[in-house]
């Protein structure tokens, strides 16, 4: 996910995403403009820019009559997000396998995978986001890069964080990385879809919709 354009709004948008991933902010939580401005030492215009940018990327809900809030998926939205995420992660892995060049991409993919494997509980979500982003960049599909941030996957993973075992995700990512490096696009595609399928199963087992 690419942050907002200006330096100040970029700091706010990155900070909100980091707080969401570290469970300091949770889906459904209201965001107070003055508090964000004070926390990140920026003007209120920078906060508004960051909020609007995050809203456009499916992270924040903005209402005319209420303060902005982190998006929270309801019973109808959760399966919809999972269905779209399954298709997009499959395409993400497939595109990466097709476009992978060891000389250019090997170290970047290994670094992203190492970050996920070595992350503690507080840093795992950020490392996972970085890995998804790395696969997107390797794939080079501009339309997929445009669509992926808005699907709501970051919110879903935050909302159901306790349901999704990190060890299973790491195992999935290792397998996807091997398929990508082998240029096995069909297998990478299947592994990407299966990854979200296991997340769906974990959410349902916890009682999610």
Residue pairs with C-beta under 8 A, 6 or more apart in sequence:
1 17
1 57
1 129
1 133
1 149
1 154
2 149
3 9
3 10
3 13
3 14
3 53
4 10
4 12
4 13
4 49
4 50
4 53
4 54
5 49
5 53
6 46
6 49
8 40
8 42
8 43
8 46
8 49
9 42
9 46
9 47
9 49
9 50
9 53
10 50
11 40
11 42
11 46
12 36
12 40
12 42
12 46
12 47
12 49
12 50
12 51
13 50
13 53
13 54
15 39
15 40
16 25
16 31
16 36
16 50
16 54
16 59
16 60
16 70
17 54
17 59
17 129
17 154
18 126
19 25
20 26
20 27
20 59
20 70
20 125
20 154
20 155
20 158
21 125
21 126
21 129
21 154
21 158
22 122
22 123
22 125
22 126
23 122
23 158
23 161
25 31
25 70
26 70
26 158
26 159
27 70
27 71
27 72
27 73
27 155
27 158
27 159
28 69
28 70
28 72
29 69
29 70
30 66
30 67
30 68
30 69
31 51
31 60
31 67
31 68
31 69
31 70
32 67
33 44
33 47
33 48
33 51
33 67
33 68
34 44
36 47
36 50
37 43
37 44
37 46
37 47
40 46
40 47
51 60
51 62
51 68
52 62
54 60
55 61
55 62
55 68
56 150
57 149
57 150
58 71
58 149
58 150
58 151
58 152
58 154
58 155
59 70
59 71
59 154
59 155
60 68
60 69
60 70
60 71
61 68
61 69
61 70
61 71
61 72
62 68
63 69
70 155
71 152
71 155
72 155
72 159
73 81
73 152
73 155
73 156
73 159
75 209
76 209
77 152
78 156
78 203
78 208
78 209
79 200
79 209
81 151
81 152
81 153
81 155
81 156
82 156
82 196
82 199
82 200
82 203
84 151
84 152
85 151
85 152
85 153
85 156
85 196
86 193
86 196
86 197
86 200
87 193
88 144
88 147
88 148
88 151
88 153
89 132
89 153
89 192
89 193
89 195
89 196
90 189
90 190
90 192
90 193
90 196
91 141
91 144
91 189
91 192
92 132
92 135
92 136
92 139
92 144
92 148
92 192
93 135
93 176
93 179
93 180
93 188
93 189
93 191
93 192
94 139
94 185
94 186
94 188
94 189
94 192
95 138
95 139
95 140
95 141
95 144
95 185
96 135
96 136
96 138
96 139
96 180
96 188
97 179
97 180
97 182
97 183
97 184
97 185
97 187
97 188
97 189
98 139
98 183
98 185
99 138
99 139
99 140
100 109
100 138
100 180
100 181
100 183
102 181
105 138
106 181
108 134
108 137
108 138
109 134
109 135
109 138
109 177
109 180
109 181
110 177
111 134
112 127
112 130
112 131
112 133
112 134
112 135
113 131
113 173
113 174
113 177
115 123
115 127
115 130
115 131
116 124
116 127
116 128
116 130
116 131
116 169
116 170
116 173
117 170
118 127
119 126
119 127
121 166
124 166
125 157
125 158
125 161
128 157
128 169
128 173
129 154
131 173
132 148
132 153
135 176
135 180
136 144
136 145
136 148
137 145
138 180
156 203
157 164
157 199
160 199
160 202
160 203
160 206
160 208
162 206
163 202
163 203
163 205
163 206
163 208
164 199
164 202
164 203
165 202
168 198
168 202
169 195
169 199
172 191
172 194
172 195
172 198
173 195
175 191
176 188
176 191
176 192
176 195
179 187
179 188
179 191
180 188
